Amino acid sequence: MNSEQLRDAYLQFFAEKGHTIVPSDSLIPSGDPTLLLTSAGMVQFKPYYLGLAVPPNPRLASCQKCVRTTDIESVGDAQHLTFFEMLGNFSIGEYFKKEAIAWAWEFCTQRLGLAPERLWATVYLDDDEAFEHWRGVGVPAERIWRFGEEDNFWGPAGEEGPCGPCSEVHYDFGQAYGCGRDSCGPNCDCGRFVEIWNLVFTQYNQDRQGKRTPLPKPNIDTGMGLERTAAVLQGVASVYDTDLFSPLLKRVSELCGHGYGEDAALDRAMRIVVEHGRGVTFLIADGVVPTNEGRGYVLRRLLRRAATFGRTLGLDEPFLAEVAKATIDKMGHIYPELVAHRDFVLRVIQIEEERFDRALSTGLNLLDKIMAEAGRRGQKLISGAEAFTLYDTYGLPPELTAELAREQGFSVDLAQFQKEMAAQRERARAAQKFGLGEMGVAVAYEQSGIRETKFVGYERLQHSSKIIALFVGGQTVETAYQGQEAELVLEETPFYGEMGGQVGDTGEIRGPQGRMLVRDAVRPLPEAVAHRGTVVEGGLSVGDRVEAVVDRERRLDIARNHTATHLLQAALRQHLGSHVQQRGSLVAPERLRFDFTHLTGLSKEDILKVQRLVNEHIRHNHPVRSMVIPYKEALETGVIALFGEKYGDMVRAIEIGQPRVSAELCGGTHPGSTGEIGLFLIVSEGSVGAGLRRIEAVTGRGAEKLLEERLAELETLSQELIVPVVAVPEKVKSLVDELGAEKKRAQALERELAKSRAEALLGQVESVNGIAVLSARVSASSMEALRQIGDLLRDRLGSGVIVLGAVYNDRPNFLALVTPDLVARGLNAAEIVRKVAQVTGGGGGGRPNLAQAGGKDKGKLEEALGQVSHIIKGL
Ligand code: SER
């Protein structure tokens, strides 16, 4: 039976026993934050066991992909794996030990055809019940062994969760494979016995303190190792000799030119390469990317360990993508995510492996040197600081360093290494606290030896440069991958970083392995530009040579608005006077905003005049020149500097026109001449504080768009009014007049209507203690309308109390009126209305003669009004 038939047979068998087949969950546990990676079939069912969710069927079965890293250093021997598949059947509070054991036996002996005498069982120390069930299916007592917590208690997966005593099925390869000791049996490490199936009797929930409480009901959670069982079925002692690994080993064989089975040391390296290569493929397909912590670090460790052992096979070029391809070919039809993310998987592997490769030779050489020197001193110890350098600079995971060192009889001071790491983390935390702020970039500069990001964007919008730092989630990273939001620092950039009111550029950064869309460019330091955006393809790494490309159209829009801002300032000073000073500005692609000192609002004529002046300067097509001159000279020649701003010795000035129309100190970007601005239109003018005005305006494409929109609106209007465009204002005026007359007529009608309604209500007046009282529900849509009816009624009544109720805005509302004679006798409208509104759960108030209230429950309106005479009697 090959692995595929085994998978099918298992799921088929349990489907026949009434189980629902559930697909494998992702390796990133979907609902368990306590767990780094999915490590067992039961992980996705945790909420069912805990009674937090109800399963679609209490009987479930699955084939789950799993990763466990506890044994990572044993990978390379015949049995250990980090990535494996687990076949499992699960009972959520339904069947228990008897069925689980009977079906395990039936499946092994009937479906798989394993010889019964080859099967042994283990049970938890005092679990006589399980013992008896195994006896019941026919296992002789001497082949049922008892073990303690260590071997026969399982769980929880993660820091807390379901767990329980368990019972295992072990397969006996036969005496020929064994150590021959009398004590040899299940759990002996000689290789004769292999555990193929674990049946957990999940009865407890264990909390983080280790305290166990019984679960709502006893459950079953079983896990059969697919690879081990395949080995048993295929009559081989090692999982690596099964059909699952043979195509992968074959591929590695082809690549390195060594046959598998020729040499023990090479075999071990080949097993590590295919095992880790396979795991890496699955991890990346589920969305894990290499990082320095958490699941990303598990991935990184696997990948680097595989790459390092590849070296020992003579694989000097990156090769792991080939192992990934073989994995996808072998498993892709069972795990479609491998096929769906094939390109991404290969890309990530390639980038990570190449980066690691570059440093690896140096790192390995350094390790050799360190060991040679220590050896000369008669020591067999690698210091924590040395291990840290190997890790931090050359990417050698400390576990790998220790493993490589051990092969030469050396050990590593891992305690000291941890101290170095802690110090490093502290530094990183400090940098992280500031995001890609001053700290982050300062650290990045320090590490790269560069002082500033050179801006080349005055002359060019595309430029080739090198990545000197990358940040993801406020942390420095070596590589940012597809889908990640990243901040990127270049040696030189054509991107303008937001400054002096001009917004940052957008565009694209293209690297050898990927592409980033730049959404914004900012300045964490005055001399630094950070590009913010999303990696949309592959990955970008520190050190990559990239092509930085600014969105040209957008940049030109911004430049037009910037020059127009200078012209606007010149025009304002010319028209309003030289007291006009810039106080702030925004230069964006769609519009510009200019704040300036001036005491009064600008008239329509002022605005038109200023707009015309600017447009004249545009039509003149003045040259726009930039120059770098001494600050002193700039001031002497009348260049405008920003009030309160600090400038260096040398400054950049923008001069428009010859003779000069405008000259300002400015770091921004501008077109070559004013004609490029096209057209300038002021959109609004207003106050933004005492003595401070703000003008908003558009130019170029923005002005064109505004005109198009306005003209289209006018065109629509003329069509709807059926008059030519020139006649629209006249037509609108006559329509407005007509509407006014119409409205007056409608109001008069409404008043008439209210009067006759009030008239009708007068019939409902009753006498309470000699006082005329009227309480009624009326229809009104506002307090204003209620007031109108109330006033009418009061005038008609002469003396009395009126309480009106109406529902509007989905709530009950009340109005109470008391005539002056009754106010004089002590009646109070506010008091009355408050009591009435209380019935509907509300409150209100007002004056003694007129008060209003709102309630909550509109269903109680009638009841409340019914209380009025009662309330008045009680006063
Ligand atoms: N959860 C148990 C295990 O992982 C059985 O599925 O071994």
Residues whose N, C-alpha, C, O or C-beta is under 5 A from the ligand:
A	BS01	LIG	S39 A40 G41 M42 G88 N198 V200 D221 T222 G223
